[in-house]
Amino acid sequence: MLFRSVRIEAANGLVGWGEASVAPTMTGDVLPGMVAAVNDHLAPLVTGKDALKRAELAQVCAHALHHNGGPKCAVDGAIADLVGRHLNVPLSDLHGGALRDEITAMYLLGNPKIEDDIAETHKKIAEGYKFFKLKVGIKNPFDEADAAVAIRKAVGRDVVLCADANMGMDFRSARIFVERSRDADLLFLEQPLRDDDYDGMAELARISPVPLNGDESLGNVATIIQMARAGSIKGANLKTIKLGGVSATVHAMSVCAALGLNINLACKVAETSVGAATIIHIGCVAPNVNWGVSITNHYLTDDIVKNPIVIRNGMMARPTGAGNGVEVDESQVARYTIKV
């Protein structure tokens, strides 16, 4: 997995870091385009400006390019980190302060065989995890539904199970899955249909016993409002790379709360602890995190920070340092840097 790190240095020597993953099937962002967007379009807009005017800078960057959520996210995250370090406050304090200091971690399951999913689930439950997301939309919907029910029977009712199809189903397959997986007691099914199939999502929501969560369909606040009003979704998966940064994601969370939507926050696989720390801070100020928070740095074999985000007993603690709270190891950044 490739990602774009953005380093912003202030005149006083303080440094802020932001990050965004490439996501060609979600945001359309690929690495060469992200590099060009930052270097040629966004960096000139913020260079020499007052970082304390970050809301204004976020607006300027948001309007400078169509889409390009990843590059905007990385720049906005770096500015937020820098401002937090300058003011000596955590990133969450820049957005009203934390409502919680720890969050339940979601663990992703996607093994080829059901017995492997069950074995992995039991292992993670022993480590303290109690929230799992099943990857579906790949195999026969009958088999995937039966697998979800089998996992529920194997782990009991004390853990949370949800499923994510990543647009992998057509309407018929999605209908089979939601009807056949009733006994799995899924918290939600995420983005079963294509991102532009708004009518299909609304129709499926009307007949589904499983609440639907929007992801790829939700690229901005307007689509969140549109799908909520249509009754298509009961919750929203919010990613900083889709919405264009920390500020835009915090705004989207407020909109979700006003619409009565459950909030699900997620990093793209596989972001480092820079992205993980940022999403945890956002989760700590969220009106609700009823549908879970997923970080992904723990799936990496290495990280670029000196103090990686760690999940303990199935929980993620809000970083306590200034800014995003993690310290980037620039030698690690240099080690993994590729020229584009």
N, C-alpha and C positions, 0 to 999 in steps of 0.2 A: 504494500500500500504506500503510495506517494502522498506527501503532504507539503504544504508551503508554509514555512515559518517566516514571520516578519519581525525584524528587530528595529525598534525605534529608539534613538538615543537623543536625549535632551541636551541643551547647552550646559546644564549643570552636571552632566556626566551620568545621570540616571538612565537606565535602560528598561524598556518595556517589550514584552514578547507576545505575539499572537500567532495563531495557527489555524489552518484549514486543510482538510483532506481533499484530494481530487475526488470527484463524484460525477463521472460522465453520464450515468443513468439517472441521477437525481437532480443535480443542478446544471449539468452540462459542462462543468469545469474540468479541464485537463491541464496538466502541469505547465506546458509552454504558454497556454493562454493565461493562466494565473500569474505567471512570472511577468508577462507583458502587461497585464492589467495593473499589477502593483507598480512595476518600475516605470511604465510609460504614462499611466493615467492617474493612479491614486497617490503615489509618493509625491509627485510635484504639487498636489493640492494641499498636503499637510506639512511639507517641509518648510521650516521657518515659522510655522504658526504656533499659537499658544495652545498647548495640549489641554489646558484647563477649560478651554472652550470646546470640549469634546462633543457635546451635543450638536453644536454647529458644524463641526468637522464631519460628524457622522452623517448629517443631512447632506452636506456637500458631496461626500463620497457616494451616498446612496443615489444621488441624481446624476452622477458623472458617467455611469455606465448602466446599460440595460442588462438585467440579470447579473451574472458574475458575483453571486452571493459569497462564494468562497474567498476571493480576494478582499472583498469588503469586510468580511468577517475577520480575516487575519489582521487587517489594518486596524479595525475598530477594537479588537481584543488587545492589540499591542498598546494602543493609546490608553485604554482603560487600565491596563496593568501599570503603565507609566504614571498615570495620574494617581493611582492608589499608592504607589511607592513614594511619589512626591509628597502626598498628604499624610503618608504613614498610616493608611487605613486599608483594610481588606476590600477587595473588589465589591463584595456584597454591601458594604457600607455606602458605596457610591450610588446604590439603587434602593435606598430606604432602610437598609439594615436587615439582618437575618431574622426570619420567623422561626427557624430551626437551625440546629448546629450539626445535625447528622441526618443522613438520608439512607433509606434501604436501597441496596444495590440490586440491579436486575442482572441475571446471568442468561446468556444466549445459548440455546441448544439447537444443534443442527447436524447430528450424526447420521450417516447413511442407514443405520439399523436402529430399530426401536429399543432393542436390548442395550445398545450402547448409550442411548439417551437416558434410559432408566438408571443404568449404572452410574453415569456421570451426575445425574440429578441426586442420587443418594450420596455420592461423594461430596457434592457441594452443600447439601443439607447438613452433612456432618461438619462442614467448615463454617456453618452459620447462615448460608444463603436461604432465603425463603420466598424469592420472587424469580420466576423463570419465564423466558420467552421462547416459544417453539418456532422454528423456521418452517414454513409450509409454502404451498404454491409451487412445489417442485415435482412431487410424485402424484399418483392417482389420489383424488380427493377422498375416496372411500378409505384408502389405506392411511392417509394422513389423519383423518378424523378418528379412525380406530386407534391409531397410535396415541393421539391426544387423550383419548379415554383411558387407554392402558397406562399411560404415565400418571394420570390422576388416580387411578386405582392403586398404583404402586406407591405413590407418595402420600396419599391421604388428602384430607381437606385443609390441613394447616398451612399449606404453601399456596402461593398465588401462581396461576398459570395464565399466560396469554399467548397469542400467536400472531405471526407477521408473515404475510404472503409476498411483500415487496412487488405488488402488481402482477403476481404470477398466475392468477386465476382468471378464467372467463366467468360470466354470470352463472352458468350452469354448475361449474365446479365449485364456485363459492357457495351456491345454495346447498349443494350436497354436503359440503364441509360443515356449514353452520348447523344444518339440521341433524346431521349424524353425530356431531361432536357435543350435543347437548349435555351429556353426562360428564363431560370433561370440566364443566363449570368454568369456562374461560372468561377472564375478566374482559377481554376484548379481542377482536380480530382486526389487525392493522392492514390497511391498504390492500384489500384483495384484488381490486380491479385497476385498470390502467389509470394514470393520473388525470386524464382528460375525460374519463367516463363518469361525468357528474350525474347523469340520469340513472346509470346503472347502480351507482353507489346509493342514490336515494331510494331506488326500488328495492335493492337488497336490504337496506336498513329497515324498510317497512315490514319485511317478512322474517328478518333474522332474529333468532333467540339470543344471539351473541351481539353485544354492542360493537359498533364499528369505530375504528380509530383512523383518522386521516394522517397521511405522511407525505408521500410524493405529490399528492394533489395540493398540498398546502405550502405554496411558495411565498405567500404574503398574507397580510391581514385581510385583504379583500376576499381571498378564497376561503379563509377561515370563516368569515361572516357568511359568505354565500352557502357553504356546505352546512353550516349550523342552521341557518334559516330554512334550508331544504330538508332538514331532518336527517341528513346523510350520515352524520357523525355524532357521537356522544363524547368524543375526546380528540385531542390534537397532539401529534408528535411534533415537537418544536426542535429544530436544529439551527444552531447559529449559522451554519453554512448555507442553509436555505433562505433564512431571513436577512442575512447580511451583517450579523454581528451581535454583540451583547445588548446594545441599546434597543435594537429592533426586536430582539427576542423578549426582553423585559416588557416592551410595549405589547407584543403579541400575547404574553401571559395575562396581562390586564384585560385585554379584549376577550380572551377565553373565559376568564372569571366572570365577566359581565354577561357572557352568553350562556353561562352555566355549564361550560365544557370542562371535562377532566383534562389535566395537563400531563403529558408524557415528554420528558426531556431526554435527548440522546446525543452522544457523540457518534460520528461516522467511524466505522471500523477502518483502520485502527489509528486513532489519534493518540498522541503522547500525553504525558501528564500536564502539559500546557493546556490542551483542550479539556482534559478531565477536570483540572482544577477550576477552569472557567465555568464549566457546566454545573459543577457542584455549587459554586457560589450563586449561580443563577437559580439553581434548585432551592437554595436556602432562602431566597427572597420571593419565591413563587407563591402565588395565592393558594395553590394546592399542587401536590405532586401525586395525586391519587392513582395515576396510571404509570408511575415508576420513572426511574432515572437510570440511564445506561451509560456507563463510561467504558472505554475500550483499551486503555493503555496496558491493562494487565494481560491482554492477549499478545502483546509484543514481546520479543525476546530481549529487547534492550530499550532504553529510554534516553531522552536528551536532557534530563534534569538530575540534579544532585540529590533531591529529596522526592522520589516518585510518590504519586498518590497510591495508597495501599488500602485495599478493602479488608476490614477486620470484622470477623463474626457477621459477615453479610451486610455491614454498614460502612458508609463513607462519611468521614468527618470533614467539616468545613475547614479548609486550610486557614491557619491563624496568622500568617505573615501578611505584610503589606502587599498590595496589588493582588495578583492571582495566588500568591503564597508559595510558589515553587521557584527554585533557583536553577536557571538554565546553565548547563555545562557547555560552554561554547566550543570546547574541544570535541565534544560529542556531535555538536552541530556540524563542525568542520569535517568530522569523520564520515558523516552520512550525506554531506552535500554533493549533489551532482550538478553538472553544468548543463543548462538547457539552451 
